[in-house]
Amino acid sequence: MSCLVTGAHGFIGSHLVDALDNPSQCDIDTASALSPVEAVYSIYESDIEAVYHLGAISSTTNDDIESIAHTNITFSCSLLSACIEKDIPFIYASSASVYGLGKNGFSENSQHSPLNYYAISKSSFDCIARQKIRDNPSSKIVGLRYFNVYGKGESHKNDMASPIHKFLNQSKNTGVIKVFEGSENFSRDFIHISDVINITEAATDFPSGIYNVGTGIDRTFLDVAKIISQLINSEIIEIPFPDQLVGKYQDFTRSDNSKIDSVFNIHRVSLEDGIREVHFENRVC
């Protein structure tokens, strides 16, 4: 089986390639370094049996709307159209950022309320994908709405890295974990990369649609800091909340797993076990 994985050098993409790169499972044709034209060409001209579209401009503070629209919407539409025409399963990365502050809930049918241009692009493509599903009922189109993914290999994400990665580094390097003021009130659904990869691999067997990928449990940033401070003896201090994030920061997320559990119900890694695993994996490396 030959797969095309965009974003193959990214956090989730690199883990997916590692999982798929097995002669008995899948020969990987990574399109992360290809131009959009080349990536679409490879769908038409290569023996590809599944496309995992994970590539995107993922910075929530990026305001280059032309680049975001081109990469996250136009390119995605080109890949989707090619997959529909060639009858190839199309699995793509959506994001829990489309829910914004979550005032409308966190089920897949909740009204979107994105807070930044990245989230708007993901919301827009979700709408396009839903219409394509309606127009092409025989096609396999699956959107995976990832919540807060964490795990080994986040270093290159810089400011977009999870609080878990940032707090572990702070604890190890300085002995101090810096949390925003009010972090006991900031609560997110943190999901370990191993669960994300298991779900992403299985998505080719899901009925077409959009699915939440989270644990269904929210934990505060202060919880995360306390787990890490106990694992690596360190102090927790508060810092002012950045002015540029006021009104643009999700202070709560919690995946409604009703839909995904009806097609693929797996035990998710607990936050404590996941953080411990990341810490010890990094020590080994």
Secondary structure as GFF3:
##gff-version 3
##sequence-region A 1 285
A	DSSP	beta_strand	2	6	.	.	.	ID=ss1
A	DSSP	alpha_helix	11	20	.	.	.	ID=ss2
A	DSSP	beta_strand	27	30	.	.	.	ID=ss3
A	DSSP	alpha_helix	36	45	.	.	.	ID=ss4
A	DSSP	beta_strand	50	53	.	.	.	ID=ss5
A	DSSP	alpha_helix	65	68	.	.	.	ID=ss6
A	DSSP	pi_helix	69	74	.	.	.	ID=ss7
A	DSSP	alpha_helix	75	86	.	.	.	ID=ss8
A	DSSP	beta_strand	90	95	.	.	.	ID=ss9
A	DSSP	three_ten_helix	96	99	.	.	.	ID=ss10
A	DSSP	alpha_helix	117	135	.	.	.	ID=ss11
A	DSSP	beta_strand	141	146	.	.	.	ID=ss12
A	DSSP	beta_strand	148	150	.	.	.	ID=ss13
A	DSSP	three_ten_helix	155	160	.	.	.	ID=ss14
A	DSSP	alpha_helix	163	174	.	.	.	ID=ss15
A	DSSP	beta_strand	176	180	.	.	.	ID=ss16
A	DSSP	three_ten_helix	183	185	.	.	.	ID=ss17
A	DSSP	beta_strand	187	188	.	.	.	ID=ss18
A	DSSP	beta_strand	190	192	.	.	.	ID=ss19
A	DSSP	alpha_helix	193	202	.	.	.	ID=ss20
A	DSSP	three_ten_helix	203	205	.	.	.	ID=ss21
A	DSSP	beta_strand	209	213	.	.	.	ID=ss22
A	DSSP	beta_strand	219	220	.	.	.	ID=ss23
A	DSSP	alpha_helix	221	231	.	.	.	ID=ss24
A	DSSP	beta_strand	235	239	.	.	.	ID=ss25
A	DSSP	three_ten_helix	243	245	.	.	.	ID=ss26
A	DSSP	alpha_helix	258	261	.	.	.	ID=ss27
A	DSSP	alpha_helix	271	284	.	.	.	ID=ss28
###
